Amino acid sequence: MRITSIFALVALMVAASSARAENIEVKIENFTFNPPQIMVHVGDTVTWVNHDDIPHTVMSKGQGFRSKVLDSDEKFSFTFAAPGSFSYFCSLHPHMTGAIVVEAAAK
């Protein structure tokens, strides 16, 4: 009976951890990322949505993430697995920039 209780506790902890993860949206519109800077936690997913009528990309300046070319209303999502700072830009329009700060998961 004790092993069953441990498995139940682990399942609850995993469910609680997953419940804390958030989905944050960044809009691509008028040749800008909106909001241009955000703060998230490890495990959160950021989704960029292209609301312009021309293609854009989302590309981190390091090795973090890279989207395909996003046409109008297409989306790109990335889940952050580690803390850090991530600057990004549109490779088609390099003046479009943004930044994400990823903090350790909330306890």
C-alpha positions in Angstrom: 0.0 0.0 0.0 2.9 2.4 0.7 4.3 2.0 -2.8 0.9 2.9 -4.3 0.9 6.1 -2.1 4.3 7.1 -3.3 3.3 6.7 -6.9 0.2 8.7 -6.3 2.2 11.5 -4.7 4.6 11.6 -7.6 1.7 11.8 -10.1 0.3 14.7 -8.1 3.6 16.5 -8.1 4.0 16.1 -11.9 0.5 17.3 -12.4 1.1 20.3 -10.2 4.3 21.1 -12.0 2.6 20.9 -15.4 -0.3 23.1 -14.2 2.1 25.9 -13.4 3.6 26.1 -16.9 2.2 29.0 -18.9 1.6 29.7 -22.5 2.6 33.3 -23.4 1.9 34.9 -26.8 4.0 37.4 -28.6 2.3 39.1 -31.5 4.2 40.0 -34.7 2.6 43.1 -36.1 3.6 46.3 -37.8 7.2 44.9 -38.1 7.5 44.6 -34.3 7.4 41.8 -31.7 4.8 42.8 -29.1 5.6 42.7 -26.3 9.3 43.2 -27.2 10.6 41.9 -23.9 9.1 39.3 -21.6 10.0 37.3 -18.5 9.0 33.6 -18.2 9.8 30.6 -16.1 11.5 27.3 -17.0 8.7 25.1 -18.6 6.7 28.0 -20.0 5.9 28.0 -23.7 6.1 31.2 -25.8 4.1 31.3 -29.0 4.8 33.9 -31.7 1.9 34.7 -34.0 2.4 36.6 -37.3 -0.4 39.1 -37.7 1.4 41.0 -40.5 0.5 40.4 -44.1 4.1 39.6 -45.0 6.4 36.7 -43.8 8.6 36.9 -40.7 10.9 34.6 -38.7 11.8 34.2 -35.1 15.5 33.4 -34.5 17.5 33.5 -31.3 20.9 35.1 -31.6 22.4 32.0 -30.0 21.6 28.3 -30.5 18.2 28.5 -28.6 15.4 28.4 -31.2 14.6 29.1 -34.8 11.3 29.2 -36.7 10.6 28.5 -40.3 9.3 31.4 -42.3 5.9 32.3 -40.9 3.2 33.5 -43.3 0.2 35.6 -42.1 -1.5 34.0 -39.0 1.1 31.2 -38.7 2.5 30.4 -35.3 5.8 29.2 -33.9 6.1 27.9 -30.3 9.1 27.1 -28.1 9.2 25.7 -24.6 12.1 27.0 -22.4 13.8 24.2 -20.6 16.6 26.2 -18.9 17.0 29.6 -17.3 18.9 32.3 -19.2 18.5 35.4 -21.4 17.5 35.0 -25.1 17.7 37.8 -27.6 16.0 37.1 -30.9 15.2 38.8 -34.2 13.5 38.3 -37.6 16.1 37.1 -40.1 14.1 38.7 -42.9 13.9 42.1 -41.1 16.9 42.2 -38.7 15.7 45.5 -37.2 12.9 43.5 -35.5 14.2 42.4 -32.2 13.0 41.0 -28.9 14.2 39.5 -25.7 13.2 36.8 -23.2 14.5 36.3 -19.7 13.8 32.7 -18.4 13.8 32.3 -14.6 14.0 29.1 -12.7 10.7 27.4 -12.2 8.5 28.8 -9.4 8.3 26.5 -6.4 
